[in-house]
């Protein structure tokens, strides 16, 4: 049965873990006392032989052997190998518990999707959950010694009420040499499909949800089977065990206290009991015993999983959920905080101090900045509004090649983009349109493109197809002066948007 001490360490205090050192059940003392006594007895036997049995010549040879073993025992990587092994075993141990098949989610779905207050509806719900519980019992008796001792044969499972005699016949007549823990899950699926055909399950979405929860339940049963089948590689366990045992076998000789009169370095003190060697044995051998206990948590050790308790609990709550609690609701009433704008549950006198603590708003909520650091700063070299700066930036990026001038299509595009991305007056907007319209006809008289015309960069006007008419220019407005085109910059970047569509819409 699991040793629980959570309440003892709920609050950190002086010597909080020290009160756990006196516990016996599930303790390291209970696991290790035999090995510790065996090591101490062998050590004392060698020490007594060195002091009272060996001759002087034999003592000198034994002293050289002690120095040799003490010098080279540190080459065995006990901490490295043992640390990784225990980490792997503890991770595997917790994952096995997460794979325990619990019916809580499945029973809620069954209660909500399989309808009917009559006896047949009740029979459907109870049978579905009994099949789920039967699948869990079959897999647990395959991996847990405690459950197998409780249900050593299928007859015991039938007598316990998890399986009927007719179901047992079908189970045993199924010709398969493999573990058949999955058979009740198939029965579950068939019964759910039958309930759907009878209208107990009202739509396919509810049936899909029910089968998805069954799939999760069945996958956990399968993972337990695979954890029991695929163990930690034997070679890894052997390496760790040999490393620990060989290290302390060397310590039996290498940690002996020698005669101080011989003047060996580091042997100036003569004791009978090796205190720190025993502590080292306690830690390393205890670490190995922890891995030995956790590598298979389905046994009968003090800290192994309580599988029989889980079987009883799961079977009882699943039947309660789908039978007695089915469609059993209390009268709907307004809650205590119905008219409250800010609902808050009361505190007892022992927890009233929590009301004085402010709620957490975020790690940067209490940061303060000087007033001058909170002012927005304009970018360097930008004096006008952000819209104009953006338009000028696009104008600088647009390429100007041979045959392109402000009076061509590119000039009109830039004019449209500048009107879209800047804050200009209606007069200047109308002037820009008039200038653009004038450029489609005869040579313009305004000075918007004089500089480019003198350079010979005026774009030739496009030829109109036969039968087409020239566009009618708009009303005459006051001319305006545009910004001179920059020098040629090569081809346009591929990510730069083109305003061709906008220009066509404006000129249509």
N, C-alpha and C positions, 0 to 999 in steps of 0.2 A: 504494500500500500504506500502511496506517495507520502513523503514526509514534507509537510507544509509548515514553514516558519515565517511566512510573509508578515503576519501581524507583529511578530517580535522585532522586526526591522522596519516598521512603518515610518519611524522618525529617527533621523541620525542624531546620535548623542554620544557622550564620552563612553568609550568601551562598548559600543553598540553590538559588535559581533562577538565580544568576549562571552556573552551569555549563551551563545550557541556552541561554545567549545565543550560544554558539559553534557550535551545531548549524546545519547548512545545510539539510538535507533537511526539508521541511515548515516552514521558518522564514519569518518575515516579510521577511527580506532577499531570499530567493528570489522572493517574490511581488512585491516593491515596488521592486527596484533599478532597473528600467527607468523607471518613472514618476519616481522620485527623481532620476535622472540627467537626464531630460528637463526637469524643473522647474528644476533647478540650472543647466542650460545656458541656458534661456530667461532666467533671472534674470541670469546673468552677461552675456548678450548685451545686455540692456537697460542694465545698469550700464555696460558699455563704451561703448555709444552715448551715454549721458548724459555721460560724462566726456571722450570723445575725438571724437565726431562732431557733436553739436549745437552750434549757435551760442549766443551769450550770451542772445539773446532766446528762442530755443527752450528753453534750459535753464530760464529763469524760468517759462515756460509748463509745462514738464514737472514742475518742482518744485511748482507749484500742483496739478497733476494727481495727484502723489504724495500730497500732504496730503489731497486730497479722497478718494482711494481708501482711504487708511488710516483716515480718519474714519468712513466709512460701511460698510466691510467688516464691522464687528462687528455690523451689523444682520442679517446672514444667520444664522439659528438652526441652525448646523451641529451643535452638540453635542446639541441637543434632538431634531432630526429623525433624526440618525444613531444616537443611542443607542436610541431606540425601534425603529428598523429592525433593528439588529443583534440586539436582544433577541428580536424576533419570529423572525428567521431562525434563531438558535441554538435556540430552543424547537421550531421546526418541524424542524430538523435532527435533534434527539434523538428526536422522535416518529416520524420516518421509520425510524430504526434499531429502535425498539421494534416496528415493524410488519414487520420481516423475518420471513418464515415459517420457523420452526424446527420440525423434526419430533420433538423430544425427547419431548414429552408424548404425541403421537399414536403413536409407535412403542412406547411402554410399554403403551398401551391395546391396540394390535394384538397385542403379544406375550402379553398376559394374557387376551384374550377370544377370539381366533381359535385354536382348538385343533387338534391333529393333528400327530403326529411323522412321518407318512407324506409321500410326495412331493407329494400334492395339498394337504395342509395347509401345507406349506412354500411351495408355489406361491401359495396364497391370500395368505399373509402378505407374501411378497416383492412380489407384484403390487400389493397395496394400498399399500405404501410407495413403490413405483416410480411409481404414479399421483400420490401426493402430491408426490414429487420432480419429476415432469414438470410439474405445475401451477406449482411454484415456478420452474422453468427458463423456462417460457413467459412468466410475468409479469416475471421479471428481464430477459429479453432484450428486453422491451418498454420498460423504463425505464432500463436500464444500458447505456452504450456499451461497457463492457468485456465484458459478457456477450454483447452482440449481435455483437461482433467474434469471439467464440469460437463462437457458434452463429448465423451469419448467415441460415441457411435452416432449414426443417423437416428437410431431408435431413441436415443436420449433427446435429440432435437425434436422428434415427433411428440414424445411424451411431454416436453416442455411447452408445446403449443405453437411452435414456430412453423410447423409443417403438418399438413394433414396426411392421412395414410394414402389417399388417392394421389396426392402430390408426391409422396415418397415413391410410389410405384413408377410414376412418370420420370422422376429424377433418376431412379436406379436403372430404368429401361433405356435411358439415353446412353447410347454406345459412344463413350469417349474416355480415353485413358488419361485425360488432363483434369486439372482441378476444375470442378463445375460450380464454383461460387457464383458464376455469372448467370446461371439458369434462372434464378428467381427474378433477375432484372428483365429477362426476356418475357417471363410470365407477366411482369408488371406492364411492359409495353403492349402485349396482346390484350390485357384486360383494359388498359386505357383506351385502346382503339375500339374495343367493344363498347365501352361507355360512351365514346363519341358517336358511334352508330346508333345507340339507343337515345341519344340526346341528353345524357347525363353531363357530358361536356359539350357546351353549347356552340363552340366554334373551333375552327382549326387553330386559331392563335392560342387559345387556352391549351389545346392539346400539345402544341409546339412548346409552350412554356413548361408544361408538365414533363415532357420528355427531355427537355434541356436540363432540368433539375435532376432528373434521374441519371442523365449522362454524367453530371458532376459527381453524384453519389457513387456511381459505378466506377468512375475513374479513380476515386480515392481507394476503393477496394482493390483495384488493380495495382495501384502504387504500393499498397501494403504487401501484396504478393511479390512484386518486383524487389522491394527492399529486403524481403526475406530470402529471395532467390540470389540476388546479386549482393554479396557482402563486400566489405573492404578487402582489397586484394590480400591474399594470404601472405605473400612475400613481404608486404609492408608490415603486417602484424609481426611476422617472424623477425624482421630486422630490428624493430623497436624492442621486442622482448629480449633478443640476444644482446642488444646494446646495453640495456639496463642490467641484465643479469651478469654479463661479463664485466661490466664496470664495477659492480659491488663485489664480485668474486676477486677482482684485483685489489679492491679496498680491504678485503679481509686480511690480506697479507701486507699491502702497502701502507696501511694506517696503523700498524702495530707500533707500540712504544718500545724503543730500544734502550739499551743500557746507557745512561748518560756518561758513564766512565769511559766509554769508547770514543767519545768526542765527535760523533757524527753530526754534521750540520743539520740544524732543525730538530734535533733530538736532545734537547737540554732538559726536558721535563718528562718524568715517568709517571703515567697514570694507568689505572686499570680499565676504566670505562671511556671509550671514545665518544665524547658528548657530541661534537660537531659532525662526526661521521654518522652517528645515529640520526641526527637531524637531517643530514643529506639523504640518507636512506629513506627516512620518513617522507621527504618531499618527492623524490624521484619515483620510488616504488609506489607511493600513494597516488602520484599522477598516473602511473600505469594502471593501478587498480580502478581509478576513475574511468579510464577508457574501457577497461574490461567490463565494468558494470553498465556503461552507457551504450556499448556497441550493439547490444540486443535488448531493447527496453520492454520486450514482450515475455520476459521470464517472471521469476518470483522474487526478485531482489526487493529491498526496501523502497527503492526509488523507481522501480519499473512501473509501467502504465497500468492503471487499474481497469483492465479490459472488462472484467465481469461487472464491475460497477457501471461502466459505460453501456453495456448491453442492457442492464436492468433499467437504467435511466432513460435510454433512448426508446426502448419498447414502451415504457409507461407514458412518457410525454407525447409520443407520436399517436398513441391510441386516444389519449385525452384530447388532443388537438383536432382530430378528424371525427370524433364521435360526440363526446359530451359537450365540447365547445363549439360544435358546428352550428352556425346560425344562431348562436347564443349571444345576444347583445343586450347591454343595459339600455335603459331609457335615455334618449338624447336630452341633455340639459345644457343650459348656458353655463359656461365655466365661470369661475370666481372672478376672472378679470375681463368679463365681457365688455364692460363700459370703460375700462381703464385705457388711457392713451399709452401708458408705459407700464407694461406688465412686469412685475418683479415679485418673485417668491420671497416669503419671509425668512429671516435668519433667527437662529436660536441665540441665547446669551453667549454660548461658547464660540459662535462664529460671527458675532455682531461686528467685530473689528474689521472684517472684510469689507464692510460698507464704506469704511474710511479710505480704502485704497482706490486710487483712480484706475479706470479701465485702460488697458493697453491700446494705444493708437498707432504704434509703429516705432521702429528704432530711431527715426529721424524727427519724431514729433517734438522733442524738447530742444532741438538745436536752434540757437539764436544767431542771427547775423547782424553786423553793424548796418546802420541805415544807408551809408554810402555804398556798401557792397550789394545792396538790394536794388540799385538803379540799373535799368537796361542800358547797355552801351552799344552805340552804332558801330558798324563795321568800318575798318580803316578805309579812307578814300571814298566813302559813300556819303553824299550830302543831301540828295533828293529823297523822295519817298521810295519805299521798298519796291513798288511796282516799276518805277522808272529804272531802278538799278537792275532789276531783272530783265527788262526789255533791252537795256544797253548791253547786258552780258550776252544775250542771244544775238544781238546785232554784231557783236565782235566775233562770235563764233561762226556766223554764216560766211561761206566762202564767196569770193568774187573772182571770177575767172575772166578770160579774154572774151570780149563781146558782151559783157554784162555791165550795165550802168544803172544809175538811179532811175532812169526813165523806162527801163525794161520791166520784165515780170518780177525780178528780184526786188526792184525798188518798191513796187506796189505791195509785195509780200511783207517787206519790212515795215512799210507804212501801216498795213493792217495789223501787224503784230504789235507795233508800238501803240496803236490806238487801243488795242485789246488789253495790253499789260500796263498801261500808264493812265494817270489821271489827267485828262486834257479837257479842254472846253469844247462846247458844241461847235463854235466857230472854226477852231482849228481842225476838228474832225471833218466838217463840211469842206474845208479848204483842201484837206488831204484827199478827199474823194474827188474833188474837181480836178486837182492836179493829176490824179491817177487817170481820170477820164480824158483829160486833155492829152495825156501822153499816148493814148491810143490813136490819136489823129495826127495832126500836123505837128511840127516841131514846137515845143513849148517855149513860151517867152519868159517863164519864171526862172529863177536862178537855182532851182533845186538840183539840177544836174549839170551845171555849167562846167564844174571842175572835171567831172568825168568825161564830158563831151570833148573838152580840149585835149584830153589824154588819148582820145581815139578808142575809148572803151564802150561806146554806146552800142547797146544790143540791137541788132536789126529786128525790125518789127516782123512778127510772123505773118506769112502769107495766108490769106483767107481762101477757103475752097470756093470753087465756081458756084455762082448762084446765091452766095451768102451776102448779107448786108453788113455794113459797118455798124458798130454799136452807136446808139445816139448818145452824145455827151450830155451830162447833167447840167443843171443851171449853173451859170457862172457865179463864182464866189471869189472872195478875196484870196489871192495866192498866199502861200506860206513857204517858209524855208526849212528844208529838212537837214538832218545831220549828215555831213559828208561821209561817204562810204569809206571803210578802212581799206588798208592795203590787202592784196590777195593773200589768203591763208591756206590754200590747198583745198582738197576735197572735204566735204562736210562730215562730221562724225556720224557714225551709223545710228547713235542713240538720239540724235537731235530730231525733235518732231517737225513735221513739215506742215505749213499752213495752206497747202494748195486747195484743200477742200473748202476752207473758210473763204479763200479769195474767190473761188468760183461762185459760192453762195452769195457773196456780196455783189459780184458783178452781174449775176443773173437777172 
